[in-house]
Amino acid sequence: MIAIPLTLSVYFGTAFILAVLAMLAALTGLVSLFDFLELLRESATAPAAGFGIIVKMEILRLPWTTLQILPFAVLLGGIFAFWRLSRSSELVVARAAGISAWQFLAAPILVATALGLFATGAVSPLSALMYGRAEALYNAYLKPGGGPLSLNGGQLWVRQADPGMAPGGVAVLHADDVYLHNSILTAETVTVLRLSADTTLLARLDAAHATLVKGDWHLSDVDILTPGAAPQRADAMNFPTDLTVRRVQESFASPDSLSFWALPGFIAILKRSGFSPIQHELAFQTLAALPLLCATMSLVAAGFSMRPSRRGGATRMLAGGVACGFALFMVSEVASQFGSSGAIPVILAAWAPAVAGLLLALALLLHLEDG
């Protein structure tokens, strides 16, 4: 086996990346078109959402759409690039010269991995920023009265330290009908459970109304229940908290509106505030696995692109590649659902599809190359 010349590696890598970028642009445009039409349909019942707002909203969503499409663009673009090289007999000549499939695949794999790293490290912050603005426009024009809190059905759960009752004590707060208007957070039917360090119930507060002010929940019409004591009634009282309106807003923010670099710190905040971080952990691990997934797709593309030269049938090759990509997508979605529900570890849900696809692609290439 001879060493592959640098010029040939650059040629294969260039052909691969051009095909992937062209496919990425085509797929992103197609998906964005359907999303734009859906936004237009929703705007039919929202007079304030003019055509310019819908266009702006769709443009802001473009980086996020590109991130979602990237693995499939690598797959389909890779299939096209390798099929073209195979059809022009360039791969045949390279293999006849003693260059193995693993050697001429090195450059495309490195390019695919670099695309994934660039998407995770550089595109993700831009996507998060623009997607957050798009969501703000959507909530303002197409979902009147909605907002970050509406994602949780207007309910709020908070777990925080409560040393006022006992050392190491905690408090669990639940509120219904939570509204955020002009940076003022109000809630109806608020329940506060004050617990000791060993989770023994020390007191229960039931308030008809609550307002979050700086450093305190201002509770109104409060019933105070203490084990072994008669119920008490208070017209108003303050319950200390380190929660802020901004933190509540951020806690209900979609993981898609946070970049890869911002997610770890935000996950730590969620854990300290008592919110579930599973969705954000899954988003972080999915972005971390994106370079591996792109490399996997390039190997799958190579495996299917070698079929026409041996068996014939570009249609079968394309159908097989699309079917394989769809299968990986379905496996990823199922794993994400299991991960979101906590049925399986988040790391397994994010990385298993990429690793499984990589092993299958290597098996296919080994069969075609050495089998």
N, C-alpha and C positions, 0 to 999 in steps of 0.2 A: 504494500500500500504506500503510495507516494503522498507527499505533502501537497495540500491544495494551494495554488498560488494566491497571493493576496488580491490580485486583480480579479480573479474569478470569484473569490469570496465577496468582494465589494459588488461585483455584478449581480450575483444571486441575491445579496442583501438589498440592493437598490430595486431590483425587479419586485422583490417581495413587499417592501415598504410602500412603493408606489401603488401596487395593487390594493394593499390594505387601506391606504389613505383614500383611494378612490372609492372603495367599497364603503368605508366609514362615512364619507360624505354622502353617498347615495342612500345608505340606510338611515342615517340621521335625518336627511331631508324627507324621506318617506314617512318615518315615524312622526316627525314634527308636523308634517302635513295633516295626518290623521288627528293628532292631538290638537292642532289648530282648528280643525273642523269641529271637534268636540267642544272646544271652548266657545266657538261661534254659536253652537247649538245652545249651550248653557246661557250665553249672553242674550238670547232671544227674550228671556224673561227678566232681564236686568237692564233697564233702559240706560242706567248710568255707565254701563260698560260699553263704551264706543269701540269702533274698529281699531283705532289707534292703541287703546288699552290692551286689547286682545293681542295685537301684533307685538307690543312691548312685552307682554306676559310670555308669549311663546319664544321670543328672542332670549329672554332671561332664562328660560328652561333649556336652551340649546346645550350648554356644557353638561348639564345633568343627563340629558338624553344621550350625549356622546359617550359618557361613562358607561351607561347601561348597554350601549350597542357595541362597544369596543371588542369584547371577546368574539362576538359573531362576525364582526368585520374582519378580525384576524383569521377566523376560520374560512369564510367565503373568499376573502381576498387572497389568502394563501392557496386555496384550491385553484383559483383562477391563475395565479402566478405560476404554480408548479405545473398546471395543465398546459399553459402556454409554453413553458420551457420544455416540457416533455413532447408536446406536439411539434415544436421546431427542432426536435432531436438534440437540443443542447444538453439535456440531462443524459441522454443516451451516449453522446460523445464523451461527456465527463466521466461517466461510469466505465466506458470502454478504455479510457486513459488510466484507469486504476484508482479513480477517486470514488470512495464509498459514499453511500447515502448519508451516513453520519457526518462526513466531512462537509458536503455541500449544504447540509441542513444546519451546520453550526452558525452561519451568519444569520439566516432567517430566525432561528431560535433566539439569538442574542438581540436581534432587532425587536422581536415580539416582546421579550422580557423588558427591554428598554422602554418600549411603548407603555407597558403596564406600569413600570416605575414612574414614568413621566406623568401618566394619568393619575396615579395615586398621590404623588408628591406635589405636582404643580397644577394639574387641572382640578383636583379635588377642592382646594381652597377657593378657586374661582367659581366652581360649580356651586359650592355651599353658599357663597355670598350672593350669587345671582338667583339661586333657587329660593333662598330666604326672601328676597325682594319679590320674586314672582308669587310666593305664597302670601305675602302681605297684600299684594294687589288682588289676588284671588279672594282673600277673606274680605277685602274692602269693597270689591265691586260685584263679585259673583256669589258671595256668601254673607249677606248682610247680617250683622249681629253675631257672626261667628268670630273665631279667633283661636289663639292657642289653647285656651281652656276648653273649647268645644270639642277638641280631639278626645277628651276624656269624659264626654257626656256631661260637662258642667260640674263634675265632682272633683274634690281635692282630698288627697291623703297625704299626711305629713307625719314623719317620725323625727323627734328632736330630743336633745338632752333637756332634762328638767330637774336640775339640782335643788330647786326650791322646796320640793317635797321631801327628798331624801338624797344622800350622796349616791351618785351613779344612777339617779332616777331618769326615766324617759317619759315622754308624753307622746301619745298618738292622737292626731287630730283628723277628723273627717268632717267635710262640709259639703252640703248639697247646694245646687243652684248658685254656682260661683260665677260672678260677672266681673269683667274688667272694663272699666269705662274711664277715659281720661286719666289713666295711670292710678285709678283708685280701685282696689280689689275689695269686693263685698261678697258675703255669703249668707245663705239662710240655713237654718237647722244644723247648727254646729255642735259636734260632740267631741269632747276632749277627755281621754283616758290618761290619768296620771299614774304611772307604775313605778315600783321600786326596781332596784338593780336585778332582783330575781323575778321580775314581772308580776309581783303581787299588786293587786289593784289598791291604790291608796285613795283615789277620789275620782269622781266623774262629774264633768261639767256639761250641762245641756243648755245651749244658748239659742234663742230664736233668730238672732241676727249677729253678724260679726263684720268688722271692718279692719283691714290690715293697715296699720299705721307704722311709723318708723319705730322698730324695736318691740312692738306689742300688737297683739290681737285685741281690739276693743270689742268686748262681748256685751250684748244687751239681753235683758230678760233671762237671767241665768238661774238654772236650778243646780244646786250643789249637793251631790250625793256622796257621803262618806260612810264606809262600812262601820256599823256599830253606832251610828249617830243619826239624829233626826235630819230629814232634808232641810236645806236652807234655800232662801231665795234672795237674789240680788238684782237690782234694776240694771246695774252696769258694773263691769270689772275689767281689768286689763290682765291679759295673759302674756308674759314675756316670750319673745321668739327672736331667732336670728334670721328668720325668713324675710325676704324682701319681695316687692312686686316684680322686680326684674328677674330675680331667681325663679319665681313661679312661672313667669313667661318663658324663660329659657328651659325650664324643666319639662314643659309641654312642647318644646320645639321639636320638629321632625328631625330624625338623624340625618336626613338628606341636606338639611340646612347647616350642618356642621362639617368642617373639613377634617381630613385625616389627622392633622396635627392638633386640632382643637378637641377631638373626641376623648383622648385619655384624661385630660384635666376635667372635662365635663362629666365623664363617668364617675370620677372621684367625688365631684360635687353632688351628683345624684345619690350616691351611696351614703354620703354624710347627711343628706336631707331626707333619707328614707324612701326615695323614689326607686322604682325598678330600673336598673340600667341595662336590661337584657337587649332591648332594641338597639341601643347605642353601641353596646359591646359587639353585637352582631354586625352592625354597619362598619365598625372599625376593623374587625377581623376580615370582613368581606373585601374591604379596600386593601388590606394587607395581603390578601391572597390573590389579588388581581394580576400581578406580574406572573405568578405561577400559572394562573388560568390562561393567560395570553400565550405563554410558552406551550402549554398543553394543546391549545387550539392550533398552533402552528404545526405541531407534530401530527395531530389528527388530519390537518389539511394535507400534509406530505403523504400520509398513509393512503388517503383516498386518491391523491393525484397520481400515484404510481400505478393505479389499476388500469387506466386506459391503454397504456403501452403494452400491458400483458394480456388483458382480457378484452379490451375494446369497450366502448360505450361511455361517452362523456356524460350522457344523461344519467346513467347509473351512478357514475362518480359523484355528480352534483347532488342527486337525490340521497345518496348515502351520506355525504357530508352534511347536508341540511338535516337529515334525520338524526345523525349523531349529535349535531349542535342542539337540536330540539330536545333530545334525550338528556343531554347534560343540563340544559336549562330547566327541564322538569325536575331532575334530581336536585338541582340547586334550590328550586322553589320549595320542594317538599322538605328538604333539609332545613331551609330557612324557617318554614312554619314550625317544624319540630323544635328548632332552636329558640324561636320566639316564645313558644309555650313553655320552655324549660324542660321539655321531655328529653332532650339530649344536650350535652355541653355546647356552648356557643362556638368554641374553637372547632369542634368536630363538625358542626353545621356549616361553618364557613369554609373549612379547608378540605373536607372529605370529597366533595364533588371534583375539585381541581386535582387532588391526588389520585382519585379513582380514574379520572379521565386520562391523566398522565400515564398511569400504569397500562391502561387499555391501549393508548396510542403507541407506547413502546412495544407492547406485545404485537400489535398490528405491523409495525415497522420491522420488527425482528422476523416475523413470519414472511413478509414480502422480500426482505433483504437476504435472509439466510435460510428461509424455509424452503 
